[in-house]
Amino acid sequence: MDLSRWIARNAAWRPHWPALVFADEPISYRALDAGIAQLAAALAGTFAVKRGDRIAVLSYNRPEYVALIFAAARIGAIVVPLNWRLAPPEHGQILADADPALLVVDGDLQARAEDLARMAPRAHRAAIDFALDGWTELADACDAAGPPPAPVGRPEDPVLLVYTSGTTGRPKGAVLTQGAVTWNAVNSVWAHDFTSEDRILTTLPLFHVGGLNIQTLPALHAGATVLLHKRFAPAEMLAAIARDRPTVTLLVPAVMKALTEHPQWERADLSSLRLAMAGSSVVPVDLIRPFHARGVPVGQVYGATETGPVSIVLRGIDAMRKEGACGTPAIHCDARIVDDRDEDVKPGERGEILLRGPHITQGYWRDSASTSAAFLGGWFRTGDIGHQDEDGHFWVDDRKKDMIISGGENIYPAELEAVLETDPTIAEAAVVARPDAKWGEVPVAIVVPRAGAAVDPDAVKARFAGRLAKFKHPHDVVIVDSLPRNAMGKVLRYVLRETLRG
């Protein structure tokens, strides 16, 4: 059974119930089901997409994005969401690895269309709401499509190929099968107590598993209504909560800060919200408390791109008494904490969090070495250090890996350090996180000048333009005489982080 059955079954049960509301226009489950079938016909016909082919999508949130995932599932194809915040070289790495058969670009991002086409020369090209030579309008392809193909998608078929930059700086594609997405949805429905009466406000981008898989797809599995916004804007979100009466929404720390600092926050009508979930990183309690003061419980979802991500959850019933905790394992997830010998630790002791379940990636795309390194006897290594309290709730204390999470976006120091290595004035460099009131944390470059050279911090920052997404650029360049190292010569990043905090 492929994912499009979710929509077909809900359409048969409640055909006129709104599945999506976008730009104040409702789309019923019946209409969404018909659109998915038509889109599947266009994919298989006009664009010649076959089982296992990749479909790369560069788009803001919109109904076509949602429908495309279900249509791809119906024919056994794989969607590759592209982060529109990335720079062209970063898109080039992803497209070279994924080798898509089809590119789909949103008219709001038309300026990038030709660059993407050059990076994926074998791919057919589909345009959403724009006209350009060599590109076929997606709506026209749907109108001209023949009868929809019979569903052939299977639970074991990959359906999402979501890229996350690894510790080497090279993007890795986490493969999520249709079965994994389904089990993740079941975990999410359990975590949120979703029913068909819920109205889910989605403002986070669908190119992340957070925006896509924490609430949006699971809500459609439950037959609920998704209120879909193109992008996050604090004033629009606060107005929508008052006007459209959502019952649940998803937040990240940067969004929480933007909302609570907005001039309309104190007067905003939040009475419809029974729950707000926070995800993507450890959420400071100071960002949670303003919601609790307004009577809105803030739960948490802990996981990663590779884990669906719904793995450990703090449900609404526990949100106020366990502020800051990640929660307990989801209904179809196992979790444990191990020490450096990979042996289970006792409650209260710190160790690495491991996860296991049917919602977790089957591995990295065409990268068996990284796949093997990511698992321990079937358990996924998160790289996060945590502990369990006396009630069995999980808490994240630190990251074993060096990843920086800034405004909900993952940043890997190796990506930045590769750019710093090209600077002739720098002998060596390391990038670490510094706490930030707005973004949670930001990357800072700590550099050692070459003998006789003078490092210009502004020139160092300028070196990143056009090479990495702007959110990855170092916020500061700190010049030091040497980097702290252990006996084996490894840079002690924790010492650098503590130096920045001090």
N, C-alpha and C positions, 0 to 999 in steps of 0.2 A: 504494500500500500504506500503510495507516494504522498508527499505533503499536501498536494492539491486536494486530496480527499477531505482534509479538515474543512476547507471552504465549501466543497460540494455537499458534505453532510450537514453543515450548518445552514446552507442554502435550502436544503430539502426540509429541514426542521423549521426554520424561521426565515423564509425567503426575503421578506421586506425589512428585516431588522438591519440597521446600519452596521456595516463592517468597518468602514472608514468614514471619517469626515475630514475633508481637506478644503481649505479656503471657503469654509461655510457650506460646502456642497457634500451631502451625504451620498455614500455609495453602498447599496444594500449587498447582503451576502449573495443574493441571486445575481446582481449585476457584476460583482467581483468574480464570481464563479464563471460567468459567461466571458468576462474579459480575460481571465486566465486561459480558458480554452482557446479563445481567438488568438491570444498572444503565443500560445504553444504552437498553434498552426503556423503563425508567421515565422517563429524561430525555426521550425523544422522545414518549412517550405521556402520562403523568400531568402532566409539567411543560411539555410542548409546546416543548421546546428544538429549534431548527432550526440548520442549518448557519450558521456565522458568529455565532451568539448567544454571549453571554458568560455564564459561570457563576462567580460570586464565592464564594470559599470562605474561611470563618473557622474554623480548626480547628487543634488540636494534631496532631502526627503520629499517624496511625492508618491501618489498611488501606483504609478507605473513601476516604481522600484519594488514595492511590495508584491505586485502581481508578477513581476519578472522572476522573483524567487520561486513562487509556486509553479509558474509555467516551466521554468527550467527543471524543477523537480519532476514534473509530469513526463518530460521527455528524457530524464536521466542526465541532464547537463549540469554544469557547475558554475555558480556565480562567483565572480571575483570582485568584491567591493573595493573601490579605489578611494582612498582618503583624499578629499579635494584640498586639504591643507598642505599636501606634500609638494615638493618642488619637482620639476620635470625629470631631473636625473633619478630621483627616487621612484617615480612612476616607471621610468625606463627599466630599472632593475626588476621591478615586479612583473612588467609585461614580458620581459625577456625570459623570466623564469616560468610564468604561467602559460605563455604562448597562446593567447586567446583566439578563438575562431570568430568572435564577434565583439565589437566595441559598441557600447551604448553610452551616449553623452547627452546630458541635460542642456537645454537651450541656455540656461543661466550660466553654463560653463563652456559655451561654444568656443570661446577664445582659445581653449586648450585642445580642441578637437583635432586639428591638423598635426599638432605635436604628437598626440597619442597615436594617430594613424601612422606616422612615420616610425614610431617605436614598435608597432605591431603590423607590419606590412601585409601579412597574409590574412588579417582579420577583415570580415565584412564590417560595414559601418552603419549603425542605426542612430538616427537623430530624434531627440524628443523636443518638439516645438522649435525647430530651426531648419532652415534650408541652406544646403551647402553642396557644391558639386562633389559627387562621389559618395554622398551620404543618403541613405533612404530614410524617410520619415517613418518612425515606428507606427504611428497611427495609420498611415497609408498602407503599410505592410499588413497590418491587422485587417483593414477593410478589404484588402485584396486576397486575403488568405482563404484557402479552401476549408473543407471540414477539419475539425481538430483531430490530431492523431490520437490513437488509443493510448491511454496512460501506460507507460512502461517503466516508470521509476520504481526502485526497490529500496527497502530500508538500508541496505548495505552500500548504495550508491553515494559517492560524495556529492554534496549539494552546495557547500560553501567552502571557498578557499580564501582564508582571511590571513593577510600578511601582517607579521609583527617582526620588527627588526631584532635580530639576535644579539648576543653579547659580542659577536664578531663584527657587528655593524652591517652584516649582509641580511636583507629581509628573508624571512622564512615563512612559508605558507602553511598555516595549520589547516588540516583537512577535517571538516566536519561532515559526517554522513547524514543522510535523511533520518536514520535511526537515532543518531546523536542529537539532532535538532529536536526530534520528537520527545526523547527522554528529558532533554533540557526543558522543553515546554511543560512536561508533567511536573518536573521539579519546581518550575516557576509558578504554575497554577496552585500547587500546594503551598509554596512560600507566601503567595499573596492572597490566598483564599479567593481566587478569581471566580466569578460567576458570569453568566451572560448579561447580567444587569450592570456590570461594571463599565465605566467609561474611562479609558486609559489615555492620558495625555502624553504624547511622545514629542519631545522637542530636541532630544539628543540625536546625533547623526546616525543613520542606518549603516554607515560604512564600518562602524564598530559593533562587535558582538553585544556590547552593552545596550546601545540604542535599539539594536535589532532583536536580540535574543533574551534580554532580561524581562521585557514586558510586551513588546510589539507583537512578535509572532505568537508567544504564549497566549496573549489576549484573544487572538483570532482562533487559536485552538479551543479556547473556552467559549467561543461564540459571543464575546464581548465586543464593544465598540472602541475603536482606536481613533482618537482625535489627533490627527497628524499635522505637525507644523513643519514648514520648510526648513527653518533654522531656529535656534534659540535666540530670543531677545527678551530681556527681563520684563519690560513693560507689557509686551504682547502676552507673555506667559501669565503674568498676574491678572491681566484683563480677561484672558481665556478661562482661568480658573473661576473667576466670578461669573462669567457669561455662560460658559459651556458646561459647568458643573461636573468636572471630572471627579472620579472617586479615588483614583490612584495615579501617581506620576513617578518619574524616575529622575534622580538628581546626581550630579557629581559635585565635589567641593567648590569648584569655580562657579558653578550655577547657583549653589546655595548662597555663596557670598554675594553674588550679583543680585539675587532676589532680596536678601535680608538687608542689603545696603541701599536698595532702591527707595526713592522718596515715597512711593506708594505702599511700601511694605506694611506699615502699621495700620493702614486703612484698608488693605486688601481683604476681600472676602474669600477666606479659605475654608468655609464651612462645609463644602461638598467633599473635601478630601478626608477619606478614612485612613489613608496611609500614603506616605512618601517613602520610596526606597532610595537609598544612596548606594552607589557602587563606584568601581574603578580604582579605588585606593583607600588607604586608611583615612577615615573621615574624622577631622578634629571635633571633639565634643563641643567646642565653642561655636561651631557651625550648626550643630544639631539642636542646641538648646533654644535658639529663637523659634524654631518650628514647634518644639514641645511647649514653649510658652504660649503659642497660639493654638494649642490643642491638636496638633498634627503629629502623630507618631512617625518617627523616622527609623525604618528598618534598614538592614544592610544586606547586600549581596556580595559575597566574596568568591572570586574565581579569576580566571584568566581567559585570554582568547582561546587557548587550547582546551579549556574545560567548559565551554559552552555558552556562558560562563557560570551558570547557576549551580554552585557547589556547596557552600556554607552560607546559611541565611539567618538573619535576625528577624523573626516574624513580628508583626505588629503588636501582638499580645505581650512580647518581651521588650519592646523597643525602649520604653521609658525607664524600666528598672535595670536595663543593661546597656546604658548609653556607651557607645564606642566599641562594643563587642561586635565580632563578625557573626556570632550566633552558633548554631548547631548544624550538622550535616543535613543537606536536603534529603528528601524521602528516598531518592534513588542515587545517593552518593555515599561512599565511605570515606572517612578522613582519619588520619593518624599523624602523630608528631614523632620524629625520630632524631636521634643524636648523630654525631659524626661517624658513628659505627653502624648507622642505619638500624639501630635498635630503639624500640619504643621507650619514650621517656615517661616519667610519672607526672600526674597532675601538678601544675604549677611550675614544672621545669620547661625550659625553652628548647626548641629544636626546629627542624625543618618540617613544614606542613606537606603531607603527601595526600593525594586524592585518587579515588578509583570509582569508576561507574560507567554506565553505558552512554553517558552524555559527553564523554571526553574524546578528544581527537584520536584518530587512528594513527596519526603521525604527521610528519612534515613532508610537504610535496617534494618528491624526488630528492630526498635528503635522509637516507637511512642512518647516517652517522649521528645526525642531530636527534633523530627519532629514538635511536638506541640510548643516547645519553640522557634523554628526558624522562626515561622510565626506569623504575626499580621493581622488577618482578610484577609488572602490570600496574604499578602505582605511579602516577604522574608526579614528578618533582616540581613543586611550585617555586622553589628558591626563596620562599618567605619563611622567616623565623617567627614562631608563635608559641603560645602555651594554652592550656585549658584550665579554666577555673574549677572551683569545687562543684559547680552545677553542670560541668561538661561543656560550657560555652567556650568557643575558640576566640582568641585575641591575637592580632598580628602585632609583633613587637618591632620587627626590623626586616629589611630585605637582605637575604643572603646574596642575591644577585645585585648588580650595580645599577639596575634600571632606575630611572627617575620618572616620576609621574607628575606632570605639570598640567593643571587644568583638565585632568582626565585623559591626557595624551601620554603614551609611553615614549620615553626618550632613552636610548642606550648610549652610554658614554663612548663606546667604540666608534659610533658614527661620527661624533664630533672630533674625537681624537685623530681619526683618519684625515680630517680636514686640517687640523692643527699641525700634523706632520708635514704638510706641504709648505708651511711657512718657514722661509729660510732664516728667520731671526730666532726661531724656537728650537732649543735642543731637546727638550722633552716636555710632555704635558699630561695632565690628567683632568678629567671632567667629573665633578661630583655635584650632588644636590645641595642647595641652600634653602632653608625654610623661607616661604614667601607668603605674606598676608593675603594676596589676591589669588595666586595660582596654587597654593599649597607648598610647592617647591619649584625651584627653577635651576637650570644648569649653570654652573660657573666653571670657567676654564682656569686652571692653575698651571702656570707655565714657567719654565726655566729658560732664560735667554742663552743663546749660543755665545761662546766666548767672543768678546769684542762687539757684539751686536746689541742694538737697542730695540726692545719690543714696544710697538705702538698699539695699545689696546684697541683703539678705534680701527686701525688697519686689520687687526686680527679679527674683529667682529665682521668687518666688511668682506672678509674672505668667505664667509658662509652664504652670502647673498646668491640666490639662484642655484645653490648646491644642495641645501637642506631646507626643509620647511621652516618657516619663520619661528614657529613655536619651539624649535629645537636649538635656535641660536643661543650662544652663551649670553647671559644677562650681564656678566662682568668678566673681566680678565684680571686675575691676580698674579702678580709677578713674585716669584720666590727664588731663593738661591739653589734649593734642591728639593726633591720630593722624598718624603719619608718612606723607607722600605724595610722589609723584614730581612731575616738572615738569608732567605732565598732570592732576595732582590725584587720581590713583588711590592708594588706600590700599596701603602696602607691607606686605603681610601677613607676608612673610618676616622683616621687621624685628621685627614684633610677636612672631612665633614665637621668634626668637632672644632677645628680651627675656624671654619667659617661661622659656626654658631657662636663661638666666643667673641 
